[in-house]
């Protein structure tokens, strides 16, 4: 019975460590997102706060679980188990919301159209899209025509760009925007045609959003599995502490010395008829 209790204790500690690792991953996502320059261009404050708070809380709870199991403290195990159950309920409620977010992503093309034309969008949106176009080498949300006749410099293919034939195409540039062209190119090279990136940015945004949603969904599912198994293990361990085995092994004591010799017994045996 003691061996079973030791194995169960080690198993509970292992699941608490796994739970803490998941909390560290969540906290790391929040820290990395908060220090990212790209995240500052979007309203991601709520998500960053949720990741940091949730990750920190999970790390503290994991330490509490390891302490409760190692020291066999009933109050720590009870508090830890209650929070595990509450966290599991929260994860079960978040999973349907992730499906709803996935549905919104599938219909994001209509939301992209609402932002066009991009040359009339607000400065914050234009700044974010221009930065994305420079990094991802794309132009517009659905096509370069989202900018109408005001295609920004971030859409232009550089002169030394590789594989220009497959990734760039020539478009007509409005004469009203020649002043911008003359700031970037020489006067002799300023033409009514410019080469812009062929790939739109919308599919790239959707791709990374779907990857993010898939990662978060898998992380939540992993949390659920660990929470359910950890709750069962800690409840079992807590019950074993409350009801220890009272069965003691039977011990047989034997006197190694033979009984003393009695001559009366010997005479009695001789008198008995065979």
Secondary structure, DSSP 8 states (H G I E B T S, - for coil): -HHHHHHHHHHHHHHHHHHHHHHHHHHHHHHHHHT-HHHHTS--HHHHHHHHHHHHHHHHHHHHHHHHHHHT-HHHHHHHHHHHHHHHHHHHHHHHHHHHHHHHHHTHHHHHHHH-SGGGS-HHHHHHHHHHHHHHT--SSS-GGGGTT---GGGB--TT-TTHHHHEEEEE--GGGHHHHHHHS-TTT--SEEEEESS-SHHHHHHHHHHHHHHHHHHHHHHHHHHHHHHHHHHHHHHHHHS------------SS-----HHHHHHHHHS--
